[in-house]
Amino acid sequence: MSTTEPARKPRGRQFFANPGPTNIPDSVLLATAHQTVDFNDPNFIAVYEACVAGLKRVLKTQQEIFLYTGSGHAAWEASLVNLLSPGDRILILESGYFSLSWAAMAQDLGLAVQSVAADWRRGVDLAALREALAADKGHGIKAVCVVHNETATGMMIPLPEVRAALDATGHPALFLADTISSLGSLDFRMDEWGIDACVGGSQKGLMLPTGMSFTGVSAKGMAAHAASTLPKHYFNWTNMLKRPHRSFVGTIPVSLFYGLQESLRLIEQEEGLENVFARHTRLAKAVRAAVQHWSGNNGPQLFCLNPARYSDSVTAILMPEGYDADALRAVALQKFNLSLGGGLGPLGGKVFRIGHLGDLNEPMILGTLATVELAMKTAGVPHTPGGVQAAIEALA
Ligand SMILES: *Cc1c(COP(=O)(O)O)cnc(C)c1O
């Protein structure tokens, strides 16, 4: 066999602790292995409609939903081009790499981007959001964009407080939320929280392969869409509403729907959405307990310094000064076949991430933590040994 892949431990399973894409449950993987069917076949349409209804339940919305063949970036773009017009001003709450990427996309699309700056380790001050909204007397800000769960830093922004800031200032801006790494892992309620457009993807909490994303849209969002003039075709919601599936301009990725049908069954029937959230909370606490234990003796520490905003779907871990996160990740991968997330943007080499969303249980988390500790010892990274015991105490 000719391969350029580095040699890895050949036996056992790879432990995959990335915050997205995530592990795919075996039953979902099998469900996606479906022979081609015509997407207008009534049997498929029944599956499709059940999936759309299920997605709406998980989003906690009874409003419109539009789906695209494309990763989360596609739904980001769809949310902007369908709601806004050239030169419109939007306000983005800075949270980390993903908020910056959404802002860069908006800029490239011809929008004027204003941001509420934030300390990435403590999170945005929502008083600053209220001030920015109150200062905008002429209501030039057309949309407020928030990444619910900043996957790069392991921090969650409380969306009800963002809604409260809009309400308190009587500001009419649309409320856009990215739920790509929170949906199906953390509590998310589109309608109750007054979100006008939310953006989700297939390969994180929904435990599917990458390749499909979607946007939920409120009635207020649909009214804004009718007035929006940014160029769009593949993503155009008006075009979609004319199609039999009310989504997808072009071929529908049918195999992902067979997978989605099974993942919704796992989430809603086999486990229950509230139990899914509780499991994420439990496993996240164990991960944080281990990291907090390691942090003694100049060990790595939690990147997020705001306990009220800890993310229960991903933990970012800051390396001690002078130690490279990517070198540690390389040891974990090449010696022990553990795949960890890397630092994104300016956090490259400084941070590594343990994803704990999707199809995970206690043994997978404990195995991951034990192997991180083994990799730190192997790579000579300072830490206080015994993080796994701290995780066990948190779980027991
Ligand atoms: C993964 C992610 C994205 C990007 O989605 P892709 O599917 O990689 O295009 C956007 N926002 C957040 C919060 C994410 O975690």
PDBQT file of the ligand as one rigid body, heavy atoms in Angstrom, charges set to zero:
ROOT
HETATM    1  C1  LIG A 401     -18.402  24.746  12.452  1.00  0.00    +0.000 C 
HETATM    2  C2  LIG A 401     -18.940  26.105  12.654  1.00  0.00    +0.000 A 
HETATM    3  C3  LIG A 401     -19.201  26.971  11.578  1.00  0.00    +0.000 A 
HETATM    4  C4  LIG A 401     -18.823  26.655  10.176  1.00  0.00    +0.000 C 
HETATM    5  O1  LIG A 401     -19.532  25.622   9.664  1.00  0.00    +0.000 OA
HETATM    6  P1  LIG A 401     -18.965  24.749   8.446  1.00  0.00    +0.000 P 
HETATM    7  O2  LIG A 401     -19.934  23.623   8.453  1.00  0.00    +0.000 OA
HETATM    8  O3  LIG A 401     -17.573  24.342   8.807  1.00  0.00    +0.000 OA
HETATM    9  O4  LIG A 401     -19.039  25.587   7.234  1.00  0.00    +0.000 OA
HETATM   10  C5  LIG A 401     -19.787  28.179  11.852  1.00  0.00    +0.000 A 
HETATM   11  N1  LIG A 401     -20.091  28.548  13.100  1.00  0.00    +0.000 NA
HETATM   12  C6  LIG A 401     -19.828  27.763  14.161  1.00  0.00    +0.000 A 
HETATM   13  C7  LIG A 401     -20.171  28.237  15.532  1.00  0.00    +0.000 C 
HETATM   14  C8  LIG A 401     -19.239  26.520  13.968  1.00  0.00    +0.000 A 
HETATM   15  O5  LIG A 401     -18.971  25.736  15.023  1.00  0.00    +0.000 OA
ENDROOT
TORSDOF 0
